[in-house]
Amino acid sequence: MDRFRLRAGKLLFLASSLLACGFFLLPSAWGQSSADVTVSSNEQLFDVMTALNLAGCDTGLFINTGDSTRREVRAYLAKKNIPVAAALARFYLARRIADNPAQDLRPYISLALLIGPPPRFSFKIPEQDLPPSASTVKGFVPLVRMLYGQAGLGDLYARLAPRFQTAEAKYAPAVRRQIVLADGYLRNPSANYLGRHYRIYLSLMAPPNQAQLRIYGEDYYAVITPSVNPPFHDIIYQYLHFVLDPLAVKYDADIHTKAALRQIAASAPALGQEYKDDFSFLVTECLIRAVQLRIDAPPDAKNALAKYLSAGLILTPYFYSQLEVYEKQPAAMSDYFDQMIRGIDVGKMQQELASVQFSPRPRSPHSQQAPALSAKDQLLDRGDNEISTAQYLPAKQDFEEVLKQYDPKSERALYGLAVVAMGSGEPDIAVKYFKKTLALAHSLRIVTWSHIYMGRIYDLDGDREDALKQYRAAAVTAGNFPDALRALQTGLEHPFSGVQ
């Protein structure tokens, strides 16, 4: 062990912290009032989406959304001899995801949200810290920069301002009504969100009928595109995360007294891995689904609750019933949340959930049957379960078999081997695998925790400067995961010492 000289006791504690993290309490200030949440255009988004159109992205071009801006701008640019057009087309076509408009658009939306204004379009964060989606297309930025000058995008954006304002006025009232309704339900007072912001951007140049949601650092974004039926439900879902995520961080200690329920959720085949790995995230998701049902009051709420339960969102029915009590008392959700968490009877709930039949994984769009779990996924799932019970040797064997037999670039296997190395007292090997993971990973959860764990290893080695670099890198995407957010905030405040 060359650069890492860790005492065994500290390292063993570090391994145990994979499942249990310490406390981090946020102040209980709330705010960004409904009046501050607006629908607006964004020049970087306009420039990146215009470049994408010139590159050949024509998804949904002739769908009638009531707005013709995209077609008109394309026609205007087609009349110009723009030198960078061919390079834009080569870049886009080499990375195009056919038959999946949302995934095809996703990296470019991420990129637009993480660059500064023209003409420089500088990255807001270090390039090496870009989340995976944006990192895959960062080479698009120099081409956008050239297009901006060659096509006079600054003047074009200014000329289109009245059109943007008209479109924004079309969507804003309905969005505002929904957010006011959510704020009213949560009794969310206006104050200051401690530097956090919720932004809704309308992009007239992007393919229609899209709602792209992002959390980067302290900023929450909803990017919507023209639609006859705007995705207001998705916007409110994101807004509820914005309001409720900090509560999961503030009351993390109480939430994790109920973490025995995580094993039940982990057995649900249809539940996303991010919920299985982050119990606070699961709790927040269950609460948000329950809040949406209480606000919307659909006639089939009972069926919706059953579907959430069978999908693995095991606390949604509990929160739904508790919200009925909440509605009859005066406290705001920011004060009532902890009461609901403390009211969870783990033993009683374990008994109730024992008879639940969880639904299988979602069916493939090209098949009438739920796909069988592949041999590779079986090994990965088994390895994850073995790590959770500190069975590091068999976990190592399973992950190594995945790399050897199925996928030498499996991010889950590489990340698993890094965790195994930590638990086995080999931090230098752990860092090697974490770095390999970060070079390949697309999962924001894996990226976030890789940075956090590397930061902790550096802290234990006395290298505070490198530890802080890792925590700051994790801060870009940790807002998606309450456990990770609390862990990195603690790491930024003081060096990890093995004692939380």
C-alpha positions as CSV (number, residue, x, y, z in Angstrom):
1,M,0.0,0.0,0.0
2,D,2.0,3.0,-1.3
3,R,0.3,6.3,-0.8
4,F,-2.5,5.1,1.5
5,R,-1.5,4.4,5.1
6,L,-4.8,3.8,6.8
7,R,-5.3,2.1,10.1
8,A,-7.4,-1.0,9.9
9,G,-10.1,0.3,12.3
10,K,-10.7,3.4,10.3
11,L,-11.0,1.5,7.0
12,L,-13.4,-1.0,8.5
13,F,-15.6,1.9,9.7
14,L,-15.4,3.4,6.2
15,A,-16.6,0.1,4.8
16,S,-19.5,0.0,7.2
17,S,-20.4,3.6,6.2
18,L,-21.5,2.3,2.8
19,L,-24.8,1.4,4.4
20,A,-25.1,3.8,7.3
21,C,-24.1,7.5,7.2
22,G,-23.8,10.2,9.9
23,F,-25.9,13.2,10.6
24,F,-26.1,16.5,8.7
25,L,-28.8,18.9,9.6
26,L,-29.9,21.7,7.3
27,P,-31.4,24.8,8.7
28,S,-35.2,24.8,8.5
29,A,-35.4,27.9,6.4
30,W,-37.9,27.6,3.4
31,G,-38.9,29.8,0.6
32,Q,-38.5,30.7,-3.1
33,S,-42.1,31.7,-3.2
34,S,-44.5,30.7,-6.0
35,A,-44.1,34.2,-7.4
36,D,-40.4,33.5,-8.0
37,V,-41.0,30.4,-10.1
38,T,-41.4,31.5,-13.8
39,V,-41.3,29.9,-17.2
40,S,-38.6,31.5,-19.3
41,S,-36.4,31.1,-22.3
42,N,-32.6,30.5,-21.9
43,E,-30.1,31.7,-24.5
44,Q,-27.6,28.8,-24.0
45,L,-30.5,26.4,-24.5
46,F,-31.6,28.2,-27.6
47,D,-28.1,28.1,-29.1
48,V,-27.4,24.4,-28.3
49,M,-30.9,23.3,-29.6
50,T,-30.4,25.5,-32.8
51,A,-27.1,23.8,-33.4
52,L,-28.7,20.4,-32.9
53,N,-31.3,21.3,-35.5
54,L,-28.7,22.4,-38.0
55,A,-26.9,19.1,-37.3
56,G,-29.9,17.1,-38.5
57,C,-32.1,16.5,-35.5
58,D,-35.6,16.5,-37.0
59,T,-37.5,14.5,-34.4
60,G,-41.1,15.6,-34.3
61,L,-40.5,18.5,-36.7
62,F,-43.9,18.3,-38.2
63,I,-45.9,17.6,-35.1
64,N,-48.5,20.3,-34.7
65,T,-47.8,22.0,-31.3
66,G,-49.2,25.4,-32.2
67,D,-45.7,26.9,-32.5
68,S,-43.7,27.1,-35.8
69,T,-40.6,28.7,-34.4
70,R,-38.4,25.7,-34.9
71,R,-39.4,25.2,-38.5
72,E,-39.0,28.9,-39.3
73,V,-35.5,29.1,-37.8
74,R,-34.4,25.9,-39.6
75,A,-35.6,27.4,-42.9
76,Y,-33.8,30.7,-42.1
77,L,-30.5,28.9,-41.4
78,A,-30.9,26.6,-44.5
79,K,-30.5,29.7,-46.7
80,K,-27.2,30.6,-45.1
81,N,-23.9,29.0,-46.1
82,I,-22.7,28.1,-42.6
83,P,-19.3,26.6,-42.6
84,V,-19.6,24.7,-39.3
85,A,-22.8,22.9,-40.4
86,A,-21.1,19.8,-41.7
87,A,-19.0,19.4,-38.5
88,L,-22.2,19.7,-36.5
89,A,-23.9,17.0,-38.5
90,R,-20.9,14.6,-38.2
91,F,-20.9,15.1,-34.4
92,Y,-24.6,14.5,-34.0
93,L,-25.0,11.6,-36.3
94,A,-22.0,9.7,-34.7
95,R,-23.9,9.9,-31.3
96,R,-27.5,9.8,-32.4
97,I,-29.9,7.5,-30.5
98,A,-32.5,6.4,-33.0
99,D,-36.1,5.7,-31.9
100,N,-35.6,7.3,-28.5
101,P,-36.2,11.1,-28.7
102,A,-35.9,11.6,-24.9
103,Q,-32.5,9.9,-24.6
104,D,-31.3,11.4,-27.9
105,L,-32.0,14.9,-26.5
106,R,-30.9,14.2,-23.0
107,P,-27.1,14.9,-23.2
108,Y,-27.6,18.2,-25.1
109,I,-30.1,19.5,-22.6
110,S,-27.6,18.6,-19.8
111,L,-24.8,20.4,-21.7
112,A,-26.9,23.5,-22.2
113,L,-27.7,23.8,-18.5
114,L,-24.0,23.5,-17.6
115,I,-22.5,26.1,-19.8
116,G,-22.4,29.9,-19.4
117,P,-23.7,32.6,-21.7
118,P,-22.4,33.3,-25.2
119,P,-20.1,34.0,-26.9
120,R,-17.7,31.9,-24.7
121,F,-20.1,29.2,-23.5
122,S,-17.6,28.4,-20.7
123,F,-18.4,25.4,-18.5
124,K,-19.9,26.4,-15.2
125,I,-17.9,23.6,-13.5
126,P,-14.6,21.9,-14.2
127,E,-14.9,19.7,-17.3
128,Q,-13.7,16.6,-15.4
129,D,-16.7,17.1,-13.0
130,L,-19.3,17.1,-15.8
131,P,-22.0,14.5,-15.2
132,P,-21.9,11.5,-17.6
133,S,-24.7,12.7,-19.9
134,A,-23.1,16.1,-20.6
135,S,-19.6,14.7,-20.7
136,T,-20.4,12.6,-23.7
137,V,-21.1,15.6,-25.8
138,K,-18.8,18.3,-24.4
139,G,-17.1,18.4,-27.8
140,F,-20.3,20.0,-29.1
141,V,-19.5,23.3,-27.3
142,P,-16.7,24.5,-29.6
143,L,-19.0,23.8,-32.6
144,V,-21.8,25.8,-30.9
145,R,-19.3,28.6,-30.3
146,M,-18.5,28.7,-34.0
147,L,-22.1,28.6,-35.0
148,Y,-22.9,31.5,-32.7
149,G,-20.5,33.7,-34.6
150,Q,-21.1,32.4,-38.1
151,A,-24.9,32.4,-38.0
152,G,-25.4,35.5,-35.8
153,L,-27.3,33.6,-33.2
154,G,-27.2,36.5,-30.7
155,D,-29.1,38.8,-33.0
156,L,-31.5,36.0,-34.0
157,Y,-32.3,35.2,-30.3
158,A,-33.0,38.9,-29.7
159,R,-35.3,39.2,-32.7
160,L,-37.2,36.2,-31.5
161,A,-37.7,37.6,-28.0
162,P,-41.4,38.6,-28.5
163,R,-42.2,35.1,-29.7
164,F,-40.6,33.6,-26.7
165,Q,-42.6,35.9,-24.4
166,T,-45.8,35.0,-26.1
167,A,-45.1,31.3,-25.7
168,E,-44.0,31.7,-22.1
169,A,-47.3,33.5,-21.4
170,K,-49.2,30.6,-22.8
171,Y,-47.6,28.1,-20.4
172,A,-46.8,30.2,-17.3
173,P,-50.3,30.6,-15.8
174,A,-51.0,26.9,-15.7
175,V,-47.6,26.2,-14.2
176,R,-48.1,28.9,-11.6
177,R,-51.5,27.5,-10.6
178,Q,-50.0,24.1,-10.1
179,I,-47.1,25.4,-8.0
180,V,-49.3,27.6,-5.9
181,L,-51.5,24.6,-5.3
182,A,-48.5,22.5,-4.2
183,D,-47.2,25.3,-2.0
184,G,-50.6,25.7,-0.5
185,Y,-50.9,22.0,0.3
186,L,-47.4,21.9,1.9
187,R,-48.0,25.3,3.6
188,N,-44.7,26.3,2.3
189,P,-43.9,29.9,3.6
190,S,-41.9,32.3,1.5
191,A,-38.4,32.9,2.7
192,N,-34.9,32.1,1.3
193,Y,-34.0,28.7,-0.1
194,L,-30.4,29.1,1.1
195,G,-29.2,29.7,-2.5
196,R,-31.3,26.9,-4.0
197,H,-33.3,27.6,-7.2
198,Y,-36.0,26.0,-9.2
199,R,-36.0,27.0,-12.9
200,I,-38.4,26.2,-15.7
201,Y,-37.1,26.7,-19.2
202,L,-39.3,26.5,-22.3
203,S,-37.3,25.6,-25.4
204,L,-39.0,26.3,-28.7
205,M,-36.2,24.8,-30.7
206,A,-36.2,21.4,-29.1
207,P,-38.3,18.3,-30.2
208,P,-41.8,18.6,-28.9
209,N,-43.6,16.9,-26.1
210,Q,-40.6,16.6,-23.8
211,A,-40.1,17.3,-20.1
212,Q,-36.4,17.0,-19.1
213,L,-35.7,17.2,-15.4
214,R,-32.3,17.8,-13.8
215,I,-30.7,18.5,-10.5
216,Y,-27.2,20.0,-10.5
217,G,-25.8,21.1,-7.2
218,E,-28.3,23.4,-5.6
219,D,-30.3,24.1,-8.8
220,Y,-33.3,22.2,-10.0
221,Y,-34.3,22.4,-13.7
222,A,-37.3,21.5,-15.7
223,V,-36.9,22.0,-19.4
224,I,-40.2,21.7,-21.4
225,T,-40.7,21.8,-25.1
226,P,-43.8,22.8,-27.1
227,S,-46.8,20.6,-26.6
228,V,-50.5,20.6,-27.0
229,N,-50.8,18.9,-23.6
230,P,-47.9,20.4,-21.6
231,P,-46.3,18.0,-19.0
232,F,-47.4,19.9,-15.9
233,H,-47.5,16.7,-13.9
234,D,-43.8,16.2,-14.5
235,I,-43.0,19.8,-13.5
236,I,-44.9,19.6,-10.2
237,Y,-43.2,16.2,-9.5
238,Q,-39.8,18.0,-9.9
239,Y,-41.0,21.0,-7.8
240,L,-42.1,18.6,-5.0
241,H,-38.6,17.2,-5.0
242,F,-37.2,20.7,-4.8
243,V,-39.3,21.4,-1.7
244,L,-39.1,18.0,0.0
245,D,-35.6,16.8,-0.7
246,P,-34.1,19.0,2.0
247,L,-36.4,17.4,4.6
248,A,-34.9,14.0,3.8
249,V,-31.5,15.4,4.5
250,K,-32.5,17.3,7.6
251,Y,-34.2,14.3,9.2
252,D,-31.8,11.7,7.8
253,A,-31.1,10.2,11.3
254,D,-34.8,9.6,12.0
255,I,-35.3,8.1,8.5
256,H,-32.5,5.6,9.0
257,T,-34.1,4.3,12.2
258,K,-36.6,2.8,9.8
259,A,-34.0,1.4,7.3
260,A,-34.9,-2.2,8.0
261,L,-37.7,-1.7,5.5
262,R,-35.1,-1.1,2.8
263,Q,-34.5,-4.9,2.5
264,I,-38.2,-5.4,1.6
265,A,-38.1,-2.7,-1.1
266,A,-34.8,-4.2,-2.4
267,S,-36.7,-7.4,-3.3
268,A,-39.1,-5.5,-5.7
269,P,-37.9,-6.3,-9.2
270,A,-39.5,-3.2,-10.8
271,L,-37.9,-0.8,-8.3
272,G,-35.0,1.3,-9.6
273,Q,-31.6,0.6,-8.2
274,E,-31.3,4.2,-7.0
275,Y,-34.2,3.7,-4.6
276,K,-32.8,0.4,-3.3
277,D,-29.4,2.0,-2.6
278,D,-30.6,5.2,-1.0
279,F,-33.3,4.7,1.6
280,S,-33.9,8.5,2.0
281,F,-34.4,8.8,-1.7
282,L,-37.0,6.0,-1.5
283,V,-38.8,7.7,1.4
284,T,-38.9,11.0,-0.4
285,E,-40.2,9.4,-3.6
286,C,-43.0,7.6,-1.7
287,L,-44.0,10.9,0.0
288,I,-44.1,12.8,-3.3
289,R,-46.2,10.2,-5.0
290,A,-48.6,10.3,-2.0
291,V,-48.7,14.1,-2.1
292,Q,-49.5,14.1,-5.8
293,L,-52.4,11.7,-5.2
294,R,-53.8,13.8,-2.4
295,I,-53.6,17.0,-4.5
296,D,-54.9,15.5,-7.7
297,A,-57.6,13.4,-5.9
298,P,-58.1,11.0,-8.8
299,P,-61.1,8.6,-8.5
300,D,-58.9,5.6,-8.8
301,A,-56.4,6.6,-6.1
302,K,-56.7,3.2,-4.5
303,N,-55.6,1.5,-7.7
304,A,-52.7,4.0,-8.0
305,L,-51.6,3.2,-4.5
306,A,-51.7,-0.5,-5.2
307,K,-49.5,0.0,-8.3
308,Y,-47.0,2.1,-6.4
309,L,-46.8,-0.5,-3.7
310,S,-46.3,-3.4,-6.1
311,A,-43.6,-1.4,-7.9
312,G,-41.6,-1.2,-4.6
313,L,-42.6,2.2,-3.4
314,I,-43.6,0.6,-0.1
315,L,-44.3,3.7,2.0
316,T,-46.7,5.4,-0.4
317,P,-49.9,4.0,1.1
318,Y,-48.6,4.9,4.6
319,F,-47.9,8.5,3.6
320,Y,-51.2,8.8,1.8
321,S,-53.1,7.9,5.0
322,Q,-50.9,10.1,7.1
323,L,-51.5,13.1,4.8
324,E,-55.2,12.8,5.5
325,V,-54.3,13.5,9.2
326,Y,-51.9,16.3,8.1
327,E,-54.6,18.1,6.2
328,K,-56.7,18.4,9.4
329,Q,-54.0,20.1,11.5
330,P,-52.2,23.5,11.1
331,A,-48.5,22.6,10.9
332,A,-46.6,23.0,7.7
333,M,-45.0,20.0,6.0
334,S,-41.6,21.2,7.0
335,D,-42.6,20.7,10.7
336,Y,-44.9,17.7,10.2
337,F,-42.5,15.6,8.1
338,D,-40.5,14.3,11.0
339,Q,-43.7,13.3,12.9
340,M,-44.7,11.1,10.0
341,I,-41.3,9.5,9.9
342,R,-41.3,8.8,13.6
343,G,-44.8,7.3,13.3
344,I,-43.6,4.5,11.0
345,D,-44.0,1.2,12.9
346,V,-41.3,-0.9,11.3
347,G,-42.5,-4.2,12.8
348,K,-46.1,-3.6,11.9
349,M,-45.2,-2.6,8.4
350,Q,-42.9,-5.6,7.9
351,Q,-45.9,-7.8,8.7
352,E,-48.2,-5.9,6.3
353,L,-45.6,-6.0,3.5
354,A,-44.9,-9.7,3.9
355,S,-47.9,-10.6,1.8
356,V,-47.3,-8.1,-1.0
357,Q,-46.7,-9.5,-4.5
358,F,-44.3,-7.2,-6.2
359,S,-44.7,-6.7,-9.9
360,P,-42.0,-8.0,-12.3
361,R,-39.6,-5.8,-14.2
362,P,-41.4,-3.6,-16.8
363,R,-42.0,-5.4,-20.0
364,S,-39.8,-4.8,-23.0
365,P,-41.5,-2.6,-25.6
366,H,-40.8,-5.2,-28.2
367,S,-42.0,-8.2,-26.1
368,Q,-45.2,-9.3,-24.5
369,Q,-43.3,-11.0,-21.7
370,A,-41.2,-9.6,-18.9
371,P,-37.6,-10.2,-19.8
372,A,-35.8,-12.8,-17.7
373,L,-33.0,-11.5,-15.6
374,S,-29.8,-12.1,-17.5
375,A,-26.9,-14.1,-16.1
376,K,-24.8,-10.9,-16.0
377,D,-27.5,-9.1,-14.0
378,Q,-27.9,-12.0,-11.7
379,L,-24.2,-11.8,-10.8
380,L,-24.4,-8.1,-10.3
381,D,-27.4,-8.3,-8.1
382,R,-25.8,-11.1,-6.1
383,G,-22.6,-9.2,-5.7
384,D,-24.5,-6.1,-4.4
385,N,-26.3,-8.3,-1.9
386,E,-23.1,-9.9,-0.8
387,I,-21.5,-6.5,-0.2
388,S,-24.5,-5.5,2.0
389,T,-23.7,-8.4,4.3
390,A,-19.9,-7.8,4.1
391,Q,-19.2,-11.0,2.1
392,Y,-16.4,-9.4,0.1
393,L,-14.7,-12.4,-1.3
394,P,-17.7,-13.9,-3.1
395,A,-18.8,-10.4,-4.2
396,K,-15.3,-9.9,-5.7
397,Q,-15.6,-13.2,-7.5
398,D,-19.0,-12.3,-8.9
399,F,-18.0,-8.9,-10.1
400,E,-14.8,-10.2,-11.7
401,E,-16.8,-12.8,-13.5
402,V,-19.0,-10.1,-15.0
403,L,-16.0,-8.3,-16.3
404,K,-14.4,-11.4,-17.7
405,Q,-17.4,-13.2,-19.1
406,Y,-19.9,-10.5,-20.1
407,D,-18.8,-6.9,-20.0
408,P,-15.3,-5.6,-19.3
409,K,-16.7,-2.1,-19.1
410,S,-19.5,-2.8,-16.6
411,E,-19.8,0.3,-14.4
412,R,-21.6,-1.7,-11.7
413,A,-18.9,-4.4,-11.6
414,L,-16.1,-1.9,-11.5
415,Y,-17.8,0.1,-8.8
416,G,-18.6,-3.1,-6.9
417,L,-14.9,-4.1,-7.0
418,A,-14.0,-0.6,-5.6
419,V,-16.4,-1.1,-2.7
420,V,-15.0,-4.6,-2.1
421,A,-11.5,-3.2,-2.0
422,M,-12.6,-0.6,0.6
423,G,-14.2,-3.3,2.7
424,S,-11.1,-5.5,2.4
425,G,-8.7,-2.8,3.6
426,E,-7.2,-2.0,0.2
427,P,-7.8,1.7,-0.4
428,D,-5.2,2.0,-3.2
429,I,-7.0,-0.7,-5.2
430,A,-10.3,0.9,-4.3
431,V,-9.2,4.3,-5.8
432,K,-8.0,2.5,-8.9
433,Y,-11.4,0.9,-9.5
434,F,-13.2,4.1,-8.6
435,K,-11.2,6.0,-11.2
436,K,-12.0,3.2,-13.8
437,T,-15.7,3.5,-12.8
438,L,-15.7,7.3,-13.3
439,A,-14.2,7.0,-16.7
440,L,-17.1,4.8,-17.9
441,A,-20.1,5.4,-15.6
442,H,-23.5,6.8,-16.8
443,S,-25.3,6.2,-13.5
444,L,-25.4,9.5,-11.5
445,R,-25.7,7.5,-8.3
446,I,-22.5,5.5,-9.0
447,V,-20.7,8.7,-10.1
448,T,-21.7,10.6,-7.0
449,W,-20.8,7.9,-4.5
450,S,-17.5,7.1,-6.3
451,H,-16.4,10.7,-5.7
452,I,-17.6,10.7,-2.1
453,Y,-15.8,7.5,-1.2
454,M,-12.6,8.6,-2.9
455,G,-12.9,11.8,-0.9
456,R,-13.2,9.8,2.3
457,I,-10.2,7.7,1.5
458,Y,-8.1,10.8,0.8
459,D,-9.3,12.4,4.0
460,L,-8.2,9.3,6.0
461,D,-4.8,9.5,4.3
462,G,-4.5,13.2,5.4
463,D,-4.8,14.6,1.8
464,R,-7.5,17.2,2.4
465,E,-7.0,19.0,-0.8
466,D,-7.7,16.0,-3.0
467,A,-10.6,15.0,-0.7
468,L,-12.2,18.4,-1.2
469,K,-11.8,18.0,-5.0
470,Q,-13.8,14.8,-4.8
471,Y,-16.5,16.2,-2.6
472,R,-16.9,19.2,-4.9
473,A,-17.2,16.9,-7.9
474,A,-19.9,14.9,-6.1
475,A,-21.8,18.1,-5.3
476,V,-22.7,18.4,-9.0
477,T,-25.0,15.4,-8.9
478,A,-25.6,14.6,-5.2
479,G,-28.8,16.6,-5.1
480,N,-30.5,13.6,-6.7
481,F,-29.7,11.5,-3.6
482,P,-30.4,12.7,-0.1
483,D,-28.0,10.2,1.6
484,A,-25.2,11.3,-0.7
485,L,-26.0,15.0,-0.3
486,R,-25.8,14.7,3.5
487,A,-22.5,12.7,3.2
488,L,-20.8,15.2,1.0
489,Q,-22.0,18.2,3.0
490,T,-20.4,16.5,6.0
491,G,-17.2,15.9,4.1
492,L,-17.0,19.5,2.9
493,E,-17.5,20.8,6.5
494,H,-14.7,18.7,8.1
495,P,-12.4,15.8,7.1
496,F,-13.8,12.3,7.3
497,S,-12.2,10.6,10.3
498,G,-14.0,7.3,10.4
499,V,-16.2,8.6,13.2
500,Q,-19.6,10.1,12.3
